[in-house]
Amino acid sequence: HESLEVQKARLNSIKGRDQERLDTHLEAAARVAEQNKLIDAQAIETNRWRMLHELIGSADGKKYRNFAQNLTFELVLHHANLQLRQMSDRYSLRIDNTLNSKLELTVEDHYQGGEIRSIKNLSGGESFIVSLALALGLSQIVSGNMQLQSLFLDEGFGTLDEDSLDIALSSLSNLQQSGKTIGIISHVVALKERISTQIQVVPMSGGRSRLEGPGVRAA
C-alpha cells in the first residue's frame, strides 16, 4: 500500500508538471495565433505597397505616367464607345493588351463574330468614325459635367472616297438625331448636295468675303 502511495504521488507530480507544460503550450499557441493575424494583416498592407512600387517605382516616373495614362485612356474609350454606338453598331474600341504598351488601339468587329482588328485596316470612312468617337470621348472628360451639344468639324472630308463619305455623313446624321448640333466646315463640293442648311463664304474683290445663308444679315 505504501509502495502504491509513493507511485501515486510520483504520478501526480508528473501529471502536474505535464499540465503546467500543456497550459504553457496553449498560451504560446494563442500568442502565435495572434501574431499570425498581425503578420497576415501586415502582408496585405505590404503587398499593397509592393504593387504600388511596381507601378510607380521607377526613378524617372515612367511607370506611374503609364499607369495614369492607361486609366485615362480607358475612361476615354468608355465615353468613345458610347458615342460610337450612336453612330455605328459594328465596332467597339478596345485596348491591345498583347503589347507592352497599353496605349494601342484595336477594334472589335461585331459583324465578324467579335473579331479583333487593327485600326490600320479600317477604311477611310470607318477611320473617320473612330476618330470622331475618340474626339467626342475626350471632350466628355475635358468638359466634366458639361454636356457637349454642338460639334464643328473643320475639313477632314477631302480624303474620303464616296462610300467613306456616305458612312461619315450617315454617322453625323445619327449624332444630329440624338440632339447634337453638327457644323461642317469644308470645301468638298459633294457635301453641298448632302447638306440642306448651308452658310457659304463668297469671295469678293480686295481680299474680302461675304457670308450667305439662313440667318445671315448684312452689318
Secondary structure, 3 states (H helix, E strand, C coil): CHHHHHHHHHHHHHHHHHHHHHHHHHHHHHHHHHHHHHHHHHHHHHHHHHHHHHHHCCCCCHHHHHHHHHHHHHHHHHHHHHHHHHHCCCEEEEECCCCCCCCCEEEEEHHHCCEEEEHHHCCHHHHHHHHHHHHHHHHHHHHCCCCCCEEEEECCCCCCCHHHHHHHHHHHHHHHHCCCEEEEECCCHHHHHHCCCCCEEEECHHHCEEEECCCCCCC
